Each structure stands twice: as structure tokens, then as C-alpha cells.
Amino acid sequence: SVHDAKRVKDMFYVFVVFTLTISINLVTSEYLPCPVNSEPSELSEQPFADLNINILGLVFGQEALAKSIRDWEQITGAKVRMPRPAESESGLNAGTVLDLEREVSYYDGYIVGNQIMPTLAHGVHHHENNSVILELDSMVKNGEMLDWLGIHEVYRENISMYNSHIYSIPLDGDQFLLYYRRDLQERDGWEVPKTWDDLITVAELYENKDLNEDGVSDYAMCQPNTGDFSFYSLYAPLVGLLQTHPRYHPDVKDRIFPKRHSPYFNLTEDGLSPLVNNAAMRRNLKLMRRIYELGRSEKISNYASEKDILSGHELYRNGQCAFYYSFPSAGTNSIKNVTNNNETAFPYQHGRMGTSVLPGWTEYFDGESNTLKACTNTECPLSEALPINKTHSSYLTRASYFPNGGMGGIIN
């Protein structure tokens, strides 16, 4: 009926408002309220008090979302239910596709990884070439609660858009950061490492030292080296050697070879070849071996789920390692979490955490000679000059690492 159609449209709008109010500050943290404008007047009388919305989400991050959901329910009067959250992102993606393929879906919206969003926007299986999720262009443009431009363009473009249209509201961004113990820096007087070699040099000061005053030797670095996260640990330093030119650089746009943009494949006139068996990877593997040793040669994952495997997140949050590079959640989980008794969950890390962009290199990979060469401001166009003496400088090049994309809210 016309009445039912209006209620469905209202429900769509309600969920958009929901996703907007729990979107994140995508520069330094995860699952924090996004920049919002003043609350729209039409929400002041709880016009959706009789609506229930079913959302398919992920177990990870649910606690962080709970308060935002309660706040939003008070504003609108509607109720949000997340009855069966998925245990993994692959399970979440599969469950989302399965529900959208049903003739009558159970869920009104989904919190999904950005990798699957283009597939859903394009259409799946018998919905091929016909989107199964709602285009949000007009809602974003007219949404009074969202400061859309307050979300970093990297996330707006890479999480939210497909074929120049908005289909997702960013909730989470996977930008890698370097975390360090600021109290150790202040006590011992070192600068935040600018190169990966600098990082090793400083980290060696804390090898096998007690870092949280419990009488037990700790970890100079607690970088994950097993499981899928080991891929991220490997590539976070490697991209700086391989990816010297941003995608907007004119030489990349004009496909002038062998300018370096991709960290995974070498694009040549002859096609694609994997960027694995080369001088950059060999240099990086030496770095990773030392990082592994600074982790006391123990098996470390991101969130340990198996016996005899440690959690890098837990080690860092408990003050047991000096350096760690990871997602923004490593920082926000360390300084924001409280227990059910409103006590600080990780007290040793409070007031002791430092955050920085990832270190870089003063070299770059030259594909033609399969060697590493010293950076210049021409070959490393975004590089920063590091004075060696009064007349000479080296050039530091960095590449930020955006490994897994992030999560976003979409509407059935």
C-alpha cells in the first residue's frame, strides 16, 4: 500500500541517520562519532518511535557501536536490532549476499567490508546489473546530521563510492599507524623514528627489557608475524620502497613507465608482473627478520585465537612492547576502553602512548636495474629532505598503508 511504501522509505531514511551518527573520525580512531551538524528539527519529536530495524553486523566492534546505537534510539524513538552478528568478515559478506538474494530479506541494512560493496552496487546473481543496495547520493547531500566533507576523502572515495555514486557510509578506516611508548621516548630522549632502520635502532634499546614494571622481560616490538595479519606487517614497510608516485601524479596518469605506483604488480608495456622477486622485497625481508627477533622470535598474531600464539594488540595494550604498527583500533582500544565497572581496561597504557605516521625509506626500487637507489626529489616526488650536513641532504619517502579498506553501512 502507499502507507507501507512510505514506511519503508522512512525506514531507509532512519537507517541512513543511524549510519551517519555512528560514523567515525577517520584520521586517528575507529568507531567514534563522526563530525555532525546540529540535530535536524524533524527528529525532535521521535517520528519513528514505532519502527524496528534489523542490521547485520560483525561481532568485532559491537561493544563500540552499542552506545552510539542507544544514543540514536533516544533521538529517533526507533529500535535497532543486531540479532545474529557474523563472527568473521568473510561470514559477514556471505550472509549479506545470501540475505539480499532472498525474495523477502530479513535485514534492512548491513555493516560490510568495502571490498564487497561494489559487487552489491553492481548487482549479484539474478540481480546482475541491478543494484541490490540503495544509492545514497541525495540522502548524503540533504542529510542534516552529517558533515560529509569532515570524513577524509580517502575513505569517502574508497569505502563509499562505486561508479561515481555513494552506496556506503564509512564506519571504520584501516589506515596503519606507528604506535610507541611516549614515556620511554621522554625518558631516553630519542626522536620518533623517521626511517624503518631508525625504528630498528631505537627498538633495540628495549630488547628483552621489562617495560611495564612487572619483573618480566618484554618485547621491543610485538608485530604480528603469523596468520593473515603477517601479510600486513610485511607490506606496511614494503610499500614505501615500491610506491613512490601517487596515483594523481601526471606520469602515473599518462602511464609513463616505469613510474612506481602499484606495490603489488609492475605495470609495463608488456603487461603485469608480480612485484615479489626483487631487491625491494629482499631488503624488506631482512627488516622483517629483525622485527621478528625483536619480538623474541615468538608467534604473534593480531588477535590471538590459537594456543601458543600471542596477541600483538594485547601485548601493546598491556604495556609489554615499545613499538607496534597496526590499525587505528590499537590506539583507541588502548586509551578508550572501560570495564563494566567503569574502570580503565588498560591502565598501564594511559598517558604513555605515542602515535605517528609510518616510517619511510631514503631508497626506492628501480625496476629497470632491479636495484635500490637513493631517493631524489625527482624519483621520489613526495619525499622530505633530511639534512646530512650543511650542503647535502638525503630524501625520505613514505607511503601510507591502507590495507583492508574499512567498514561501511549500506541499505537493502
N, C-alpha and C positions, 0 to 999 in steps of 0.2 A: 504494500500500500504506500501511498505518498507519505503517510505518517512514519512508516517503518523506514522508508528510504531516507527521510530527514534524520531519523535517529542514527542510522548507520553513518551518515555524513557527519553528524555531531560527534559520534564515537571516533571517527577518523581525526577530527579536529582535537578532541580531547587527548588522544594518544600523542599527537604532534606536540601539544603543550607539555605533556608528560616528558617526552624525549627532550624537549628544549630545556626544561627546568632541571634535568639531571645531567646535561652535557657537561664536559669537563673543561678545566683550564688546561689547554693543550700545549703549554710551554714547559711546565715544570712538574705537573702532578696528574694523577689519574682519579677518576670518579669524584670530582669536586664540582660544585655548582658552576655552570658556565656563566659568562657575562650576560646579565639580563637587564632589560629596561624595566620601568615601573610596571606593576601588575595591571593588566588590562581591566577596564572597568566592568566588562561583561562577566568577569569571573567572580565579582564581589558577592553575588547572591547565590553561589553554588548552583548553576543551572544544570549541572549533570549529576545531581545527587542520586538519581535512580539508575545510573549506568554502572555496569561491571565490565572490566576489560581484562581479557586473558592475554598474557605475554609469555612467549617462550624465551628464556634466557639461559645463562650459564651459571653453574654453581659458583665458580670463581668470581668474586666481585659482588656477590649478592648482599653481603653484610654492608658494603659501602653504599649500595643503592637503597637500602631499606629506609634510612632516614629521609632521603630525598623523596621517596615514594610517599611516606607518611605526610611530609610537608605538602606535597602536591595534592594528596587526597583532601587535606583540610581546606585548600584553596578552592577546589572544584566540587567537592562532595562525591565524586565518583570513586570507585574502588578498583584497585589494580590487583590482579591475582597472577602469581607465577607458580602454578601448581606442580609442574614437573620439570625443573631446570635440568639442562643437559650436563653431563659430567665432563665432557671434552668439547673442544671447538669442532672437531670432525663430527661428533654426535649431534651438536647443535645445528650444523649445516645440513646434515642428513634429515634431522627432524623438521627443520624449516621447509625443505623441499617436499618432504612427504606430506606435511600439512597443507601446503599450498596446492598440491596436486589433487587433494580431495575435492569432491564436488561441493561439500559443505565443510569449511575449515573450522577447527576448534579455536584457533588463536587469531586475535585481532592484530597483533603486532609481534615483532621479533627483534631481539638484540643479536646481531650476527657479525661475523668477521668480514672485513672489507673485501676479501678475495671472492666471496660468493655473490656479493651484491650485483656486479654486472651481469652475471648469469640470470639472476632473478629479474633484473630490469629488462633484459632482452627477452626472457621467456623460457620456461622449462618444458620439455617433453611435449605433451599435447597442447601446451600454451605457447609453443615456439613462435617467436616474432611478435608475441603479445605479452607485455609485461604483467607479472602476477603481483607486483607491488606498486604502491601508489607513488606517482610523481609528486614531489613536494614543492615545486617552484613557487607557486602562488602562496602557499602556506608560509614558506620561509620569508617571502617578500613582505607579506602582510602580517606576520606574526609579531605581536606587540611585546612579547616577553623575551624574544631572542635578539641578542646583539650578534648577528651573523658574522659581521666583519671582525668581531672580537675573537673569533676562532681562527687560528693560524691557517694561512692559505694552503700550506702543505696538506693539512687534514681536510679542509674543505674540498680540495681537488681530488685527493687520493682515496678518501673514505666515502665522500658524499655523492660524487658525480659519476654519471655514465652517459656518454653521448651528449654531453653539454647540458644535462638535466640533473636536478637534485633528487635523489631517491633515499638518502640516509642522513640522519643527524648524528654527527660524531659524539661518541661517549667515552672514547678511550684512544690514546695515541701511543704508539710503541717507539718513541724516539729514545735511542740509547744515550745514557749519561755516564760520566765517571763519578763515582762516589768515593770519598776519602774521609779519614778521621781528622777533622779540623783541629781537635785538641792536640794531636800528635804534631801537626804542622806548626801550631803556635808554640809548642814546647821546644821543638827541634829546629825550627827556623828555615824549613825548605820551601821553595816555591811550588805551586801546583804544577805537576809535570805537563810540559808542552808537547814533548815527543814521546813515543812509545818506549824508546830507550831511556829517556828520563824517568819514566814510570818504573821501569825495572830497577834503575839505580836507587831511587828513593825507597821502593818497596823492600829492597834487600836490607835496609836498616832494621826492618822489623821481622826478619826471618826467624821463626821459632821463638819469638818473644811473647811474654804474657801481656796481652793488650786490654784485658778487662778486669785485671786485678783479682783473678780467682785462683792464682797459683799454678795455672796450667798453660803450657806453651800454645800459642795461637797461630794464625795464618797471616803472612804478609799480604797474600791475595787469596780470595776464595772464589775464583772464577769457575763456573760450570765447565766441565770437560767431558761429560758423558750425557747421553740422551740427545733429544733434538736441540736442546739449548747449546750444545757444544758447537753446532753449526754457527750460531750467532756469535759465540765467543771467538770463533776463528775468523769470521768475516768482518767483525767490527773494526779490527786494525787493518785488514787487508784492503778494504775499500779505499783507504787513503792513498795506497800505492797505485791502485788501478784506476781510480775515478778522479782525475784531475780537472776535467772540464764539466761544468754543469750543463744540463740539457738545453738551457736557453742560450748557451754560447753560440755565436754565429757559425763557428767551424763545425760544431755538432749539428746544428740545424742544416747546414749546407753539405753535410756528410763528407767533410774533408778528412781523409784518412791519413795517418792512424790516430786521430784525436781520441782521447780517452774519456769515455762517459760510462759505459757499462762495466760493472765489476764482475759479471758472470760470463759474458761472451765477448769475443773480439770480433767486431764488425769490420769486414774488409770488402774489397771489390769482388772477392770470390765467395763471400757468404759469411757464415758464422762458424767460429771455432771456440771451444771452451777455454776459459782463462784459468787453467789449473796447473798444467805442467810448464812452469816458467819461473824466472828469477824472483818475481814478487812473492809467489806462493812459498818458494824455498826460504826466502828471507822471513816471511811471516811464520813459517813452521818453527824456525829457531826461536822466535819470540814466544810462540805458544808453548814450546817445551820449557822455557824458563818460567813462564807463568804457572805451568803445571807444577814445577818444582817448588815454586813459592807457595803453592797450595799444599805443600808437604806430600806431593805425589799421591794424594788420596782422590778417590772418585767423588766428584761433586756434580750435582745437578742443580737445576733452578729450584724446583720444589721437589724434594726427595720423596719418592713413593716406594722405593725398594730398600730392602735390608742392606746395610753396609754402604749405602750411598748417602752422602751428606747433602744438605740444602745450602746453596750459596746465599739465598735470601735469609735463612735463619742465622747462619754464621755472621752475616753482616749486621743484621738487626740486633743480635746479642752482643755486639761489640767485639767479635772474635777475629775480625780481619781488618787490615789497614786500608785496602783498596778493593774495589769491586765495580765492574761496569755492567749496566743492565737497564731494564725498562724503568720508566718513572715510578712504578709501584714500589720499587725497592726503597725509594726515599719517602714516599708518602706513607707506606706501611710502617716505616721506622719511626716517624715523628707524629703520626696522627692516631694510631690505633689505641683504643682503650678497652679494658675488660668489661664484663657485665657489671662489675662493681665500681665502674667509672675510675679505675686505676690505670696508670700508664702501662701499656702492654710491653714495651721495650725500653725500660727506663735508662739503661746504660747508653743508649744511642742519642737520647735527647740532649740537645745543646752541643753535641760533638760531631755532627755530620756536616761535611762539606760536599758541594756539588759543582761539577764543571762540565764543559763540553769535552768530547773525546780528544785524546792526544792526536798528534799528526806525525808527519814524516818530513824530512828535508830531502827526500829522494822520490823519484817516480819511476814507474816501469815503462821502459822504452820497448815497444813491441817489435820494432824492426830489428833491433840488435839482441833482443831477449836479455837485456841487462837493466840494472838500476842506474839511473843517472841523477846528478844533483839538480834539484829544482831551480828554475829561474822564474822570473815573473812572467815570462812568455809561455814556457811549457807548463807552469802551474799558475794559471791566471788569477786564482783566488788566494794565492799564497800571502803570507805575512812575513815581512823582513825581520830576521833575528840578527842583530849586530854581533859580529865576531870580534871586531876591533874598530878603530876609528874609520877605517877605509873599506872594510869588507863585511858583507852580510851573507848569511845563508837564508834560504826561503822555506818557511814552514807551510805545508799544505795539509789541510784537513778535509775529510768528507764525513758529514753527519750520516748516521746509520739509522734507517727506518725499516727494520727487518720484517716485521709481521703485519704492518699496517695499523690495525686497531679495530675497534668495535663500533658499531653504529646502530641506531634504532630505525627500523623500517616498518611500514604499514601494509597489511594484507589488502 
